[in-house]
Amino acid sequence: MIYKVRIILDTKEDIFRDLEIEASNSMEDFHNAITQSFGFLGNEMASFYTCDNEWVQDEEIALFDMSENGSDVRLMNENFLEDVLTKNTPKLIYVYDFMNMWTFFVELADIVEKQPSISYPNLLFSFGELPETPPEKNFEADASIDFDDTLENYNDLDFDENWN
C-alpha cells in the first residue's frame, strides 16, 4: 500500500509537501523523504510525535536514543509507517533540528495501490519555499494575564480550602 501524506511547515505562510511513500517503510525512511523534500541536509536530530486529532503531542519516535543508560524510547528505524500512521491515527508532529525547532504537521491524506511505474518515495507536489530561518515560536505566556495579581488574590479563588 502507498500512503499519500501532506507535510506542512508550522508557519503563517503556506509551505507544504505532498509525498507518496510505501506504508511498509520505516519511520527513518519517512524522515529521510521529508528532509529531502524540504531541502535539508538530514544531518540533524529529529523526532516524530504521535498526537490526537487536535495535534496534542503524545509519544516520541526518535531518530536516535540519546539517553545514557538506554531507555524505552521508540526509534525510527524500529518502527514502520503503517504501524504509526493509520486511518484511525492520521496525524503526526515532526520536529527537525532541535536547535532550530523546524516543526511540521504530518497528515495521512489517502491510501492507494502501488503503481509499478512509480519509484517511491515520490514527491507529488511542492508548495512554498522554505525560509532561511525557522519560524519563531512563541513560548511566552499571554501578557494580558497578571499571574502576580492572581497569587495576591488567593483568597478570592472561590473554592473551599479544606476540599480534601
Buried (B, 14 or more C-beta within 10 A) or exposed (E): EBBBBBBBBBBEEEBBBBBBBBBBBBBBBBBBBBBBBBEBEBEBEBBBBBBEEEEEEEEBBBBEEEEEEEEEBBBBEEBBBBEBBEEEBBBBBBBBBEEEBBBBBBBBBEBEEEEEEEEBBBEBEBEBEBEEEBBEEEEEEEEEEEEEEEEEEEEEEEEEEEEE
